Amino acid sequence: MASVISSSDADLSSLVDTEEINIGTLTDQELYNLVLESRKSHDILKIETKVFELFLKRVDPKELDSQQTLGVNYSEQSQRVFRKRAHPQNRLHDRHFKLTSQQKCDIATKEIEELKNQMKISKESYMKKIENFNAVMQEADIRLTEVKKNHHEFNRDIVNGAINPRNKKVIAEKFTRWIDDKMKASDGLIEKMRLKNSTLKVQKNKLQQQLKQKEEMGEVLHEVDFNQLKIENLQYLGKIEERNQELLSLKLTATNISQSLNAHKEKLSMAIAESARLKAEIIQRRELLSRIENEAKVVELEKNEIDMINKKYRENLSDYKVPEVLEYVQEKAELYDLKKLICIWERKVEIAKMALRSHEVTWDRSVHLNNAQENLKRHCVKKFNSLIYIYQSL
């Protein structure tokens, strides 16, 4: 705004200079540039005039001296104006009488502050409207979900669940019971919200009473306190941001550590599995080695035994003498006689076995016959005893 005011001062000075210049002596390009500058200065004057009008609408001109808003001695200005208007040659300066740059800056600053306040108020009102609209939308969403839920429950309990299978109509008792249940649920919700509203009202009244007591005791916070609280709040927000950054870095570090820990855990589990496999393999190899050692010992013992037998055989072979032919013939003759005797005795044994089987059959028959005779005797005795009993009874 200050730059605009300084530029307007320069344009006005240039405009005064153009009035003293003979326009007929200017070229077309210079006239075009002069018109552009005049339009630009005219636009700037419009902006200044609008700002001054807004300022005068808010401030009473009669109170300007008392408030010292512009810091101008209006009596001296009026006298200066009258003196200038008394002489015709000063009309040009009277026509271009304007405020100083400091005064314009003060007015512009006041207007900027006023615009900021209006924007703040507008922003607050818009935020309230947005909050109201969000609340309305949330309420509409809640109602929509409730309507969908009720529609689903109605279709489930009444349309599909309360149909009479005979006449295919809705059972009135179930429908009325469903309506009563819904009304009871609504009444319960209304009562709950009423109690919550009453508690909130009580809390509001308590807070109002506390605020009133603080106002009476002079403990009300002033603007300076609020500014101090804002500064402290900004400091704490900065600290919180730093702590959040530290927390974020710690979280990243913890994430990296957890990832590396998981990788090391996987490696450790793989190493443990490999170690268990190697241990099992070592145990198997040790068992195989012990078994091989035992087999080696057994083989060694067998080898020793075989060596001893082989040694005996070698000794026997070294001491072996071939018998005479006559002894061999006699031995063969005795062997033949023994084989013949074995055949005779085997035949006798077979005959004895056949006789034994025939005797066993005869013995079995005799035993069976004796058993039949004993059973017949027992049966006859039982019959005789029964006849005696019947005779005695008669």
NORGI-V749886 format. One record per residue. N is the residue number from 1. SS is DSSP state (h for helix, s for strand, l for the rest). Layout:
BEGIN
N,SS ; N,SS
END
This chain:
BEGIN
1,l ; 2,h ; 3,h ; 4,h ; 5,h ; 6,h ; 7,h ; 8,h ; 9,h ; 10,h ; 11,h ; 12,h ; 13,h ; 14,h ; 15,h ; 16,h ; 17,h ; 18,h ; 19,h ; 20,h ; 21,l ; 22,l ; 23,h ; 24,h ; 25,h ; 26,l ; 27,l ; 28,h ; 29,h ; 30,h ; 31,h ; 32,h ; 33,h ; 34,h ; 35,h ; 36,h ; 37,h ; 38,h ; 39,h ; 40,h ; 41,h ; 42,h ; 43,h ; 44,h ; 45,h ; 46,h ; 47,h ; 48,h ; 49,h ; 50,h ; 51,h ; 52,h ; 53,h ; 54,h ; 55,h ; 56,h ; 57,h ; 58,h ; 59,l ; 60,l ; 61,h ; 62,h ; 63,h ; 64,h ; 65,h ; 66,h ; 67,h ; 68,l ; 69,l ; 70,l ; 71,l ; 72,l ; 73,l ; 74,h ; 75,h ; 76,h ; 77,h ; 78,h ; 79,h ; 80,h ; 81,h ; 82,h ; 83,h ; 84,h ; 85,h ; 86,h ; 87,l ; 88,h ; 89,h ; 90,h ; 91,h ; 92,h ; 93,h ; 94,h ; 95,h ; 96,l ; 97,l ; 98,l ; 99,l ; 100,l ; 101,h ; 102,h ; 103,h ; 104,h ; 105,h ; 106,h ; 107,h ; 108,h ; 109,h ; 110,h ; 111,h ; 112,h ; 113,h ; 114,h ; 115,h ; 116,h ; 117,h ; 118,h ; 119,h ; 120,h ; 121,h ; 122,h ; 123,h ; 124,h ; 125,h ; 126,h ; 127,h ; 128,h ; 129,h ; 130,h ; 131,h ; 132,h ; 133,h ; 134,h ; 135,h ; 136,h ; 137,h ; 138,h ; 139,h ; 140,h ; 141,h ; 142,h ; 143,h ; 144,h ; 145,h ; 146,h ; 147,h ; 148,h ; 149,h ; 150,h ; 151,h ; 152,h ; 153,h ; 154,h ; 155,h ; 156,h ; 157,h ; 158,h ; 159,h ; 160,l ; 161,l ; 162,l ; 163,s ; 164,l ; 165,l ; 166,l ; 167,l ; 168,l ; 169,l ; 170,s ; 171,l ; 172,h ; 173,h ; 174,h ; 175,h ; 176,h ; 177,h ; 178,h ; 179,h ; 180,h ; 181,h ; 182,h ; 183,h ; 184,h ; 185,h ; 186,h ; 187,h ; 188,h ; 189,h ; 190,h ; 191,h ; 192,h ; 193,h ; 194,h ; 195,h ; 196,h ; 197,h ; 198,h ; 199,h ; 200,h ; 201,h ; 202,h ; 203,h ; 204,h ; 205,h ; 206,h ; 207,h ; 208,h ; 209,h ; 210,h ; 211,h ; 212,h ; 213,h ; 214,h ; 215,h ; 216,h ; 217,h ; 218,l ; 219,l ; 220,l ; 221,l ; 222,l ; 223,h ; 224,h ; 225,h ; 226,h ; 227,h ; 228,h ; 229,h ; 230,h ; 231,h ; 232,h ; 233,h ; 234,h ; 235,h ; 236,h ; 237,h ; 238,h ; 239,h ; 240,h ; 241,h ; 242,h ; 243,h ; 244,h ; 245,h ; 246,h ; 247,h ; 248,h ; 249,h ; 250,h ; 251,h ; 252,h ; 253,h ; 254,h ; 255,h ; 256,h ; 257,h ; 258,h ; 259,h ; 260,h ; 261,h ; 262,h ; 263,h ; 264,h ; 265,h ; 266,h ; 267,h ; 268,h ; 269,h ; 270,h ; 271,h ; 272,h ; 273,h ; 274,h ; 275,h ; 276,h ; 277,h ; 278,h ; 279,h ; 280,h ; 281,h ; 282,h ; 283,h ; 284,h ; 285,h ; 286,h ; 287,h ; 288,h ; 289,h ; 290,h ; 291,h ; 292,h ; 293,h ; 294,h ; 295,h ; 296,h ; 297,h ; 298,h ; 299,h ; 300,h ; 301,h ; 302,h ; 303,h ; 304,h ; 305,h ; 306,h ; 307,h ; 308,h ; 309,h ; 310,h ; 311,h ; 312,h ; 313,h ; 314,h ; 315,h ; 316,h ; 317,h ; 318,h ; 319,h ; 320,l ; 321,l ; 322,l ; 323,l ; 324,l ; 325,h ; 326,h ; 327,h ; 328,h ; 329,h ; 330,h ; 331,h ; 332,h ; 333,h ; 334,h ; 335,h ; 336,h ; 337,h ; 338,h ; 339,h ; 340,h ; 341,h ; 342,h ; 343,h ; 344,h ; 345,h ; 346,h ; 347,h ; 348,h ; 349,h ; 350,h ; 351,h ; 352,h ; 353,h ; 354,h ; 355,h ; 356,h ; 357,h ; 358,h ; 359,h ; 360,h ; 361,h ; 362,h ; 363,h ; 364,h ; 365,h ; 366,h ; 367,h ; 368,h ; 369,h ; 370,h ; 371,h ; 372,h ; 373,h ; 374,h ; 375,h ; 376,h ; 377,h ; 378,h ; 379,h ; 380,h ; 381,h ; 382,h ; 383,h ; 384,h ; 385,h ; 386,h ; 387,h ; 388,h ; 389,h ; 390,h ; 391,h ; 392,h ; 393,h ; 394,l
END
